Amino acid sequence: MIYGLTDETFVVNYSLSIPKEYDRYSVYTLISLFDHSYWVLGAFLGGALGSLIGKEIPGMDFVMTALFIALAVDQFQKEKDHLSSTSGVIVTIACLLLFGKTYFLVATLLILVAEYAVIYWRQAKRGDQNDAD
């Protein structure tokens, strides 16, 4: 499933409540398949129609920013604790200030992956200790 994961697929899978009578892996696979198909079709149509139109659409950058903010706020509201959202914002701003807009994304992703790996290992270790009790 990791190869089919995109931002859109993640958001849909994250917010989805799958009834118990459905196999969740089949549902996730179908969502990834459909999402990939939409990407391919959208890229084809965007390339074909975009070359025909040949004109920049004003406001498109605002639409994409607004979509990102709406998805981020929705995820923030659904979280039990806000560690991932808060650390994501703080690390992103810090990396932008430290590395500049050219390299901040790579640095941000590396730091966040390391942070979540440490959190995962600590939780797994805590779970092992609880199982031993």
C-alpha positions in Angstrom: 0.0 0.0 0.0 2.9 2.4 0.5 3.5 2.7 -3.2 -0.1 3.9 -3.8 -0.1 6.4 -1.0 -0.6 10.0 -2.0 -1.8 13.0 0.0 -5.4 12.5 -1.2 -5.4 8.8 -0.5 -4.0 9.4 3.0 -6.7 11.9 3.8 -9.5 9.7 2.6 -8.2 6.6 4.4 -7.5 8.6 7.6 -11.0 10.0 7.8 -12.8 6.8 6.7 -14.9 4.7 9.1 -15.1 1.2 7.6 -18.0 -1.0 8.8 -16.9 -4.3 10.3 -18.4 -6.4 7.6 -16.0 -5.0 5.0 -12.3 -6.0 4.7 -10.4 -2.8 5.4 -7.4 -3.8 3.3 -9.7 -4.3 0.3 -11.3 -0.9 0.9 -7.9 0.7 1.2 -6.7 -1.0 -2.0 -9.7 0.1 -4.0 -9.3 3.7 -2.7 -5.7 3.7 -3.8 -6.6 2.2 -7.2 -9.3 4.7 -7.8 -7.1 7.6 -6.6 -4.3 6.5 -8.9 -6.7 6.3 -11.8 -7.9 9.8 -11.1 -4.4 11.1 -11.0 -3.5 9.5 -14.3 -6.8 10.7 -16.0 -6.4 14.2 -14.4 -2.8 14.5 -15.6 -3.7 13.4 -19.1 -6.7 15.8 -19.3 -4.7 18.6 -17.7 -1.9 18.2 -20.2 -4.2 17.9 -23.2 -6.7 20.6 -22.2 -4.1 22.9 -20.7 -2.2 23.0 -23.9 -5.4 23.8 -25.8 -6.4 26.6 -23.4 -2.9 28.0 -23.2 -3.9 30.5 -20.5 -3.1 30.6 -16.8 -6.1 30.4 -14.5 -5.9 33.2 -11.9 -6.6 32.1 -8.4 -5.6 28.5 -8.8 -2.7 28.9 -6.3 -5.2 30.2 -3.7 -7.5 27.2 -4.3 -4.7 24.7 -3.6 -3.6 26.6 -0.5 -7.2 26.7 0.8 -7.7 23.0 0.1 -4.5 22.2 2.1 -5.6 24.4 5.0 -9.1 22.8 5.1 -7.6 19.3 5.1 -5.1 20.2 7.8 -7.8 21.8 10.0 -10.1 18.7 9.6 -7.2 16.4 10.6 -6.4 18.6 13.6 -10.0 18.4 14.8 -10.1 14.6 14.5 -6.8 14.0 16.4 -6.9 12.9 20.1 -3.7 14.7 20.9 -2.2 17.3 18.6 1.4 16.2 18.8 1.8 15.5 15.1 0.1 18.7 13.9 1.9 20.9 16.3 5.3 19.4 15.7 4.7 19.5 12.0 4.0 23.2 12.0 6.9 24.0 14.4 9.4 21.9 12.5 8.3 23.3 9.1 8.7 26.9 10.2 12.0 26.2 11.9 13.4 24.5 8.8 12.1 27.2 6.6 13.9 29.8 8.7 17.1 27.7 9.0 17.4 26.2 5.5 15.5 28.7 3.3 12.7 27.9 0.9 14.9 25.8 -1.4 15.9 23.0 1.1 13.4 23.3 3.9 11.1 20.5 2.6 13.8 17.8 2.6 15.0 18.9 6.1 11.4 19.0 7.4 10.6 15.5 6.1 13.8 14.0 7.5 13.3 15.5 11.0 9.6 14.5 11.1 10.4 10.9 10.0 13.0 10.7 12.7 10.7 12.2 15.3 7.8 9.8 14.5 10.2 6.8 14.4 11.4 7.7 18.0 7.8 8.1 19.1 6.8 4.7 17.5 9.8 2.9 19.1 9.0 4.4 22.5 5.3 3.4 22.3 6.3 -0.1 21.1 8.7 -0.4 24.0 6.1 0.7 26.4 3.6 -1.8 24.9 6.2 -4.6 25.4 6.6 -3.6 29.1 2.8 -3.6 29.6 2.5 -7.1 28.0 5.2 -8.4 30.4 3.2 -7.3 33.4 
